[in-house]
Amino acid sequence: MCGATQGGLSVAGIDVTKEAVIQGRVLRGGSPVAGAYVRLLDSGGEFTAEVPTSTTGHFRFFAGDGSWTLRTLAPGAQADRRVVAACGNVSEVDVELEAA
């Protein structure tokens, strides 16, 4: 993962005109959640990919155009967020988990 920057992860070195990027961070009570797992599910709910969050709670996927679901799994919590990805765009998504 790239280092955190103002507004999210840096996209330096990524040709965002050719990629649909979904990235963000996982938070609980406003604090980053390290080591959570974020799954990327397609529009039919099928598993496509999974990444762990960084120490700053960040994650990133390169996806195709369309509607996706981010399923976040952390100890004592699960959250789903819908996101629409489009080539040439960076979709920034913060997932707030309920406080344990």
N, C-alpha and C positions, 0 to 999 in steps of 0.2 A: 504494500500500500504506500501511497505517497504521503507526505507529511500534511498535517492539517493546515489550512490557510483560512483567512477571513472568508466566510461564506461557504466553506466546505473544503473538500479535497482539491488539491491542485490538479488541473488538467493539462499542465505543461507537458509537451511531448506527445500528446494524444491528438490525433487529427479528428476533432469532434465533428467535422463536416462529413465524415465517413462512418461515424459510430453513433449508436443510440446508447447513451450512458445513463445508468441509474445508480445514484450514489447518495449517501447520507450518513446518519449516525443513529445509534440506539441510545436512548436516555431513560433514566429512572429517577424521578424527582428532580429533573434538570441536570443530573450528573451523568457522564458517559458510562456505558456498560461495556466493559472489556470482556472478550471471550464468549459473547452471545453468538448464536448462529442465525444467519439470515438466509432464508431459502427463497429462490426465485421460482414461482409457479406460473405456468402459461395460462392463457385465457380459459382453458378447460380444467385447470387445477392440477395439471401434471407437473411433477418435479422436473426442473431444468438444471438448476445449479444451487450450490450452497457455499457460503464463505463465513468464516468467523470474523467478529469485529476486532478491530485493533485496540490497543491500549487506550485510545481516545474515543472508542465507540464507533469508529468509521467503517464503512463497507463500500464496495463498488462492484457493479456488474456491467458487462457489455451485452446488450440485448438487441433483439430485432424490434422493428416497429410493431406497435400494438399495445394491448392491455395486459398487464402483469399483476401478480399479487406477490408482495413481500411478506413472508411468514417469519416472524422473529421468535426465536426460542431462547429463553434464559431461565436460570433457576427460579421457579415459582411464578413464571409469567410466559404468556404467549400472546402475540398481537399480529393481526393481519392488516396490511395497508395496500390499497389498490393504487397503481401508478400507470400512466400511459407514457410509453417511450416512443421517440421518433428520431430517426437518423438526423444528425446535425444538432441535436439538443442534449443538454445535460439536465436530467430530472433529479432535483435535490429533494430528498425525503428524510424527515426526522421521524423516528418511531419512538413515541413516549410510552414506556411500560408503566403499569400501575405500581405504586410503591408497595413493597412487600410488607 
